[in-house]
Amino acid sequence: MQPDAVAELLISAWAGMADQRTPGTAEQQMRTFLGCCLPGIATPAAAARLEPAPGPAPRPGPP
């Protein structure tokens, strides 16, 4: 797979879902969306090397 093509596909799919998201649920819906997509993108060898982050991702904005 070409990374640019995969990135464009994921961004387009997520943007297309924007009108159907319920306010306040975007983070959980993003987790579900990526949880469905990423296993089909990462090879088993690459996925085996990944380690989940401890806790939620940092939010952008002032500290």
DONU-891002 format. One record per residue (C-alpha): residue number from 1; x, y, z; residue in three letters. Coordinates in steps of 0.001 Angstrom, whole numbers, plus 524288, in hexadecimal, padded with zeros to 5 digits. Last residue first. Example, Ala and Ser with C-alpha at 12.3 -4.5 7.8 and 13.67 -1.06 7.14 Angstrom:
<pt k="2" c1="83566" c2="7FBDC" c3="81BE4" r="SER"/>
<pt k="1" c1="8300C" c2="7EE6C" c3="81E78" r="ALA"/>
# end
This chain:
<pt k="63" c1="7F96F" c2="85AD4" c3="871E5" r="PRO"/>
<pt k="62" c1="7F42F" c2="862D8" c3="86673" r="PRO"/>
<pt k="61" c1="7EE8C" c2="85B3A" c3="85B34" r="GLY"/>
<pt k="60" c1="7EF9A" c2="84DF4" c3="854F8" r="PRO"/>
<pt k="59" c1="7EACF" c2="84235" c3="85C9B" r="ARG"/>
<pt k="58" c1="7F452" c2="837E5" c3="86114" r="PRO"/>
<pt k="57" c1="7F0A4" c2="82A08" c3="85D3F" r="ALA"/>
<pt k="56" c1="7E9AE" c2="82226" c3="8679D" r="PRO"/>
<pt k="55" c1="7F0DD" c2="8189B" c3="87073" r="GLY"/>
<pt k="54" c1="7FD7D" c2="81117" c3="86F2E" r="PRO"/>
<pt k="53" c1="7FFF5" c2="81103" c3="86073" r="ALA"/>
<pt k="52" c1="7FDF5" c2="803FA" c3="859E5" r="PRO"/>
<pt k="51" c1="80A3B" c2="7FCD7" c3="8557D" r="GLU"/>
<pt k="50" c1="80CB2" c2="7F9D0" c3="8474A" r="LEU"/>
<pt k="49" c1="816C7" c2="7EF94" c3="84346" r="ARG"/>
<pt k="48" c1="80C9D" c2="7E4DD" c3="8413B" r="ALA"/>
<pt k="47" c1="804F3" c2="7EDEF" c3="83831" r="ALA"/>
<pt k="46" c1="810B2" c2="7EF00" c3="82F22" r="ALA"/>
<pt k="45" c1="8122C" c2="7E042" c3="82E20" r="ALA"/>
<pt k="44" c1="80377" c2="7DE47" c3="82C59" r="PRO"/>
<pt k="43" c1="803AB" c2="7E81D" c3="8212C" r="THR"/>
<pt k="42" c1="7FCD6" c2="7F4E6" c3="823E0" r="ALA"/>
<pt k="41" c1="7F209" c2="7F936" c3="81A98" r="ILE"/>
<pt k="40" c1="7E6E1" c2="7EFB3" c3="81CFA" r="GLY"/>
<pt k="39" c1="7E8DE" c2="7F05D" c3="82BA6" r="PRO"/>
<pt k="38" c1="7E899" c2="7FF36" c3="82A8A" r="LEU"/>
<pt k="37" c1="7DB15" c2="800F4" c3="824E2" r="CYS"/>
<pt k="36" c1="7D199" c2="7FB5E" c3="82EEB" r="CYS"/>
<pt k="35" c1="7D8EC" c2="80029" c3="83AD4" r="GLY"/>
<pt k="34" c1="7DAE5" c2="80D0E" c3="833CD" r="LEU"/>
<pt k="33" c1="7CC3F" c2="80F0D" c3="832A0" r="PHE"/>
<pt k="32" c1="7C964" c2="80A38" c3="8405C" r="THR"/>
<pt k="31" c1="7D3BB" c2="81310" c3="84654" r="ARG"/>
<pt k="30" c1="7CEE9" c2="81E71" c3="83E03" r="MET"/>
<pt k="29" c1="7C0FA" c2="81BCC" c3="84292" r="GLN"/>
<pt k="28" c1="7C574" c2="81C01" c3="850A9" r="GLN"/>
<pt k="27" c1="7CC64" c2="82907" c3="84EC1" r="GLU"/>
<pt k="26" c1="7C136" c2="82EFB" c3="846D8" r="ALA"/>
<pt k="25" c1="7B6C4" c2="82BC2" c3="850E6" r="THR"/>
<pt k="24" c1="7B458" c2="8391F" c3="856C0" r="GLY"/>
<pt k="23" c1="7AB2C" c2="83DAD" c3="84C0E" r="PRO"/>
<pt k="22" c1="7A56A" c2="83225" c3="84485" r="THR"/>
<pt k="21" c1="7AC54" c2="82F59" c3="837D0" r="ARG"/>
<pt k="20" c1="7A476" c2="82DA8" c3="82B55" r="GLN"/>
<pt k="19" c1="7A845" c2="83A54" c3="824B0" r="ASP"/>
<pt k="18" c1="7B6BA" c2="8378E" c3="826AD" r="ALA"/>
<pt k="17" c1="7B654" c2="829D0" c3="820B6" r="MET"/>
<pt k="16" c1="7BB3E" c2="82EB6" c3="8139F" r="GLY"/>
<pt k="15" c1="7C6A5" c2="83545" c3="81A71" r="ALA"/>
<pt k="14" c1="7CA91" c2="82834" c3="82062" r="TRP"/>
<pt k="13" c1="7C9CE" c2="8214F" c3="8133E" r="ALA"/>
<pt k="12" c1="7D17D" c2="82C03" c3="80C71" r="SER"/>
<pt k="11" c1="7DBFC" c2="82C29" c3="816ED" r="ILE"/>
<pt k="10" c1="7DD58" c2="81D5A" c3="816AE" r="LEU"/>
<pt k="9" c1="7DDFC" c2="81CAD" c3="807D0" r="LEU"/>
<pt k="8" c1="7E7C4" c2="827D7" c3="806D9" r="GLU"/>
<pt k="7" c1="7F071" c2="82180" c3="81117" r="ALA"/>
<pt k="6" c1="7EFDA" c2="81466" c3="80A17" r="VAL"/>
<pt k="5" c1="7F37E" c2="81AAB" c3="7FD1A" r="ALA"/>
<pt k="4" c1="7FEC0" c2="82229" c3="80323" r="ASP"/>
<pt k="3" c1="803C0" c2="81603" c3="80A1D" r="PRO"/>
<pt k="2" c1="80424" c2="80DD4" c3="7FD9B" r="GLN"/>
<pt k="1" c1="80000" c2="80000" c3="80000" r="MET"/>
# end
